[in-house]
Amino acid sequence: MAVASALGDRAEILWIGGEGGMEASIVARHGIAFEAVPAAGVHGVGLRALPGNALQLMRGWREAKVILKRFQPDVLFFTGGYVGVPVSQAGRSFPSVMYVPDIEPALALKWIGRTVDVVAVTAPESRHYFPQDKRVEVTGYPIRPSLREANRDEARKFFDLTDDPVLLVFGGSRGARSINEALWKILPALLNHTQVLHVTGELDWPRVKQVLDTLPESKAANYHPCRYLHEEMGLALAAADLVVSRAGAATMGEYPHFGLPSILVPYPHAWRYQKDNAAYLESRAAGVVLPDERLGSDLYTMVSSLLSDPARLKSMSQAAAWLAVHDAAESIATLLLEIGQEGGTRG
């Protein structure tokens, strides 16, 4: 969406997404045309699901061909997800650009990357996942405007926060139960010296009232739970002194943009993408990695140690800020216009 905003009125955009997902409503809110095609994964699924998923991909390919023939794009842009596979195969004759947000491209992007003209990546470390003759551009991670514009004073006022240290904890739109449970276990002790801004996600939101009922009034005032944040997420990031979260692709751009130190808890039941992202930020001294299985034993010690060490927090903040690329969305938008105007680089 950040790239779409950067393109502005320089391009007519059609967004092709998967059937039945959340993206249709999100795209509609931004006034972008949307069409859906069937798509499903085939890697790592059970034998019983495999034939049906393969059939879904075939249907997606046929429907994507119809959409592309009607729309006649100057350039295709892929950002991930299995829906890109049938679209990329249906659109092999069109110029194309792919953006890889994580350090390691996901399986779908590895497949799509075989046919695109240019690959844009967040960090140079992603280059080695592609052949040497593939054009790879390091653009940084594109940040949507609502995030870029947030500032600390406005953010603290919005969430009714004081000048005391603020810990932001979140696990995505649906939440991360292991992170939520670990936080609630140590919450009374944390609230003695820390304000906690907690984005619980939808699944665990019903637990919040029970948690609040167990807190003394003096401590409850330092606990600021939210079910979900979208446009306000930039304010949450701007308000925080430290964040605890998973290590999805957004951490590669959003935390550096705000110079935000992080404790990263890679999701343990997925491929290594989050582990690689977390290791990248840790290797740059911008974050520290906390394995999911150690949340219960180590979270309080790690949070308390960092928040009580302003010099280290400042150093981590500076290291994170050094990784920021503030014009990434515009760089990708310019690349798309270039490839579209040139008609691609295929012979």
Long-range contacts (C-beta under 8 A, 24 or more apart in sequence): 1-26, 1-27, 1-30, 1-144, 2-142, 2-143, 2-144, 2-145, 2-328, 2-329, 3-77, 3-99, 3-142, 3-329, 3-332, 3-333, 3-336, 4-30, 4-32, 5-30, 5-144, 5-145, 5-329, 6-142, 6-329, 6-330, 6-332, 6-333, 7-333, 7-336, 7-337, 10-333, 10-337, 11-336, 11-337, 11-340, 14-67, 14-71, 14-73, 16-64, 16-67, 16-83, 16-87, 17-81, 17-83, 18-81, 18-82, 18-83, 22-173, 35-67, 37-63, 37-64, 37-67, 37-83, 37-86, 37-87, 38-63, 38-86, 39-81, 39-82, 39-83, 39-85, 39-86, 40-82, 41-82, 41-107, 41-108, 43-107, 57-82, 57-85, 57-86, 58-86, 59-86, 60-85, 60-86, 60-87, 61-86, 61-89, 61-90, 62-90, 64-89, 64-90, 64-91, 65-90, 68-94, 73-340, 74-340, 74-341, 75-336, 75-337, 75-339, 75-340, 75-344, 76-116, 77-336, 78-109, 78-112, 78-116, 80-106, 80-108, 80-109, 81-108, 82-108, 84-108, 84-109, 84-112, 85-111, 85-112, 88-112, 88-115, 88-116, 89-115, 94-344, 95-339, 95-340, 95-342, 95-343, 95-344, 95-345, 95-346, 96-339, 96-344, 97-332, 97-335, 97-336, 97-339, 99-139, 99-142, 99-332, 100-126, 100-129, 101-141, 101-249, 101-250, 101-252, 101-253, 102-126, 102-248, 102-249, 102-252, 102-273, 102-274, 102-276, 102-277, 103-252, 103-273, 103-276, 103-277, 103-280, 104-129, 104-272, 104-273, 104-276, 105-129, 106-271, 106-273, 107-271, 117-339, 117-344, 117-345, 117-346, 118-335, 118-339, 118-345, 120-331, 120-332, 120-335, 122-249, 122-252, 122-253, 122-328, 123-252, 123-280, 125-280, 135-345, 137-331, 137-335, 139-325, 139-328, 139-331, 139-332, 139-335, 140-253, 140-324, 140-325, 140-326, 140-327, 140-328, 140-331, 141-249, 141-250, 141-252, 141-253, 141-254, 141-256, 141-325, 141-328, 142-253, 142-328, 142-329, 142-332, 143-253, 143-254, 143-257, 143-326, 143-328, 143-329, 144-329, 146-231, 146-233, 146-234, 147-233, 147-234, 147-237, 147-254, 147-257, 148-234, 148-257, 148-326, 149-234, 150-234, 150-235, 150-237, 150-238, 150-258, 151-238, 152-238, 152-239, 154-235, 154-238, 155-234, 155-235, 155-236, 155-237, 155-238, 155-239, 156-239, 158-232, 158-235, 158-239, 159-197, 159-224, 159-235, 159-236, 159-239, 160-224, 161-195, 161-197, 161-224, 161-239, 162-195, 164-193, 164-194, 164-195, 164-222, 165-193, 165-194, 165-195, 165-241, 165-242, 165-307, 166-194, 166-195, 166-196, 166-197, 166-239, 166-240, 166-241, 166-242, 167-194, 167-195, 167-196, 167-197, 167-240, 167-241, 167-242, 167-243, 167-244, 167-303, 167-307, 168-197, 168-198, 168-199, 168-236, 168-237, 168-239, 168-240, 168-242, 168-243, 168-244, 168-245, 169-196, 169-197, 169-198, 169-199, 169-243, 169-244, 169-245, 170-198, 170-199, 170-200, 170-201, 170-229, 170-236, 170-243, 170-244, 170-245, 171-199, 171-201, 171-245, 171-246, 172-201, 172-246, 172-248, 173-201, 173-202, 173-228, 174-201, 174-202, 174-203, 175-199, 175-200, 175-201, 175-202, 175-203, 175-204, 175-205, 176-201, 176-245, 176-246, 176-265, 176-267, 177-203, 177-204, 178-265, 178-292, 178-295, 179-244, 179-245, 179-246, 179-265, 179-295, 180-204, 180-207, 181-295, 181-296, 182-295, 182-296, 182-299, 183-244, 183-299, 184-211, 185-296, 186-299, 186-300, 186-303, 187-211, 187-215, 187-223, 188-214, 188-215, 188-219, 189-300, 190-300, 190-303, 190-304, 191-215, 191-219, 191-220, 191-222, 191-223, 192-219, 193-307, 194-222, 194-303, 194-307, 195-222, 195-223, 195-224, 196-222, 196-223, 196-224, 197-224, 197-226, 197-236, 197-239, 197-240, 198-223, 198-224, 198-225, 198-226, 199-225, 199-226, 199-227, 199-228, 199-229, 199-233, 199-236, 200-225, 200-226, 200-227, 201-227, 201-228, 202-227, 202-228, 241-307, 241-313, 242-303, 242-306, 242-307, 242-313, 244-290, 244-299, 244-303, 246-274, 247-274, 247-275, 247-277, 247-278, 247-281, 247-289, 248-274, 248-277, 249-273, 249-277, 251-277, 251-278, 251-281, 251-287, 252-277, 252-280, 252-281, 253-324, 253-325, 253-328, 255-281, 255-286, 255-287, 255-320, 256-286, 256-320, 256-321, 256-322, 256-323, 256-324, 256-325, 257-324, 257-326, 258-320, 258-321, 259-317, 259-318, 259-320, 259-321, 259-324, 260-317, 260-320, 261-286, 261-287, 261-306, 261-313, 261-316, 261-317, 261-320, 262-286, 262-287, 262-288, 262-316, 262-320, 263-287, 263-288, 263-290, 263-299, 263-302, 263-303, 263-306, 264-288, 264-289, 264-290, 265-289, 265-290, 265-291, 265-292, 265-295, 266-291, 266-292, 267-292, 268-292, 268-293, 281-320, 281-323, 284-319, 284-320, 284-322, 284-323, 285-315, 285-316, 285-319, 286-316, 286-319, 286-320, 286-322, 286-323, 287-316, 287-320
